[in-house]
Amino acid sequence: MDCDSPCSPHDDGLPKALIRSDIWFSDGNIVLIADSAAFKVHHGQLERHSEVFRDLFSVPQPVDQNLIDGCPSVELHDRPTDLYHLLIALYDGIYFQKHTAADFVAISAVLRLSTKYFIEHLRERCIARLAIDWPTSLPDWDRRELDGTDSEGRYNPREIFPHPILMLKLAYELNLDTFLPSAFYDLSRYGPSKILAGTRGPPPIFYTEGEPEGQLARLSDDHLCTAFLGREAAQLYMHTFLESALRDRPSTSCANVGKLSAVHCIESFYFIHLNVLRSVGGIACGRDADPLHTLLQAAEMLERTDFSDGVKTCGLRMCSVCKIEFMDAVKKARLDVWELIPEWFGLREPRSVQDVN
């Protein structure tokens, strides 16, 4: 490749309607054309990775075909940006080294065309990367959320992970059902107006008709409804959790039962109740309507020492028995939430009472 940008003004015998990309090998023997972009490559390199390309190149070309830079040409019905990233992956072999949200452009492009052209090793690599960004287990989700939090506790996932609407659109396009639950759950933590507004997609490398810079990506009405219903289900779950896990606290096992110090456990559970309520209604700043995070915060309150009693900072004065019981309730609830997410977003039939028990 012989220039620093994806496009070049060099002529090389190209028709005026075509743009020469920087994937233009001087010893290449075939020119691929995708929309208005041209790529001079080696058909042997593509054939060794894809039987589809091998079959495509075996089709006889017209004897009177005009050559481009001394090579025959083949027109592909692919997005030029997608083809650019696929060729980079095939020639360079090193991709997605730095974990950033910007990787999604390349990942989605390579996945789209590696699926189409049956290039399995690239497809597997893309799927493995998406599994890091959109986990299928609760421990991996917790690891993901930690990766999106900086050393000062600020949660800024969009620097590392793409917007969930982009992932949802790709998942539906390529039937990647495995990633739908975590993508929908991630999206549902946005406020309704932001979910409805959508997001700006990254600009394409080659500007062509129908692919403007920063195209707005929005969900269909059906998928918007799915996101809103899932968000409501998450909020309802936390309301139910408050009723079941906090209503009858402290329990009869409380170490302070019958003592004046019982008031400490009662006040501690009341404080937790109030703070959890802030997230149930979606009025907390940031990750609202997020039961997994809210439950984690509730458990962390038991160990915090930065609360104020009006005079000094202190921790919740809850007995050890109540702490253990509440921690067990939180752990069970978080596992329950993870199992319920596909159901909340209509991706699985509701569990029966027999299944739950």
Buried (B, 14 or more C-beta within 10 A) or exposed (E): BEBEEBBBEEEBBBEEEBBBBBBBBEEBBBBBBBBBBBBBBBBEBBBEBBEBBBEBBEEEEEEEEEEBBEBBBBEBEBBBBBBBBBBBBBBEEEBBEEEEBEBBBBBBBBBBBBBBBEBEEBBEBBBEBBBBBBBEEBEBBBEBBEBBEEEEEEEEBEEBBBBBBBBBBBBBEBEBEBBBBBBBBBBBBBEBEEBEEBBEBBBBBBBBEEBEEEEEBBBEEEBBEBBBBBBBBBBEBBEEBBEEBBEEBBEEEBBBBEEEEBEBBBBBBEBBBEBBBBBBEBEBEEBBBBBBBBBBBBBEBBEEEEBEEEEEEEEBBBBEBBBEBBBEBBEEBBEBBBBBBBBBBBBEEEEEEEEEE
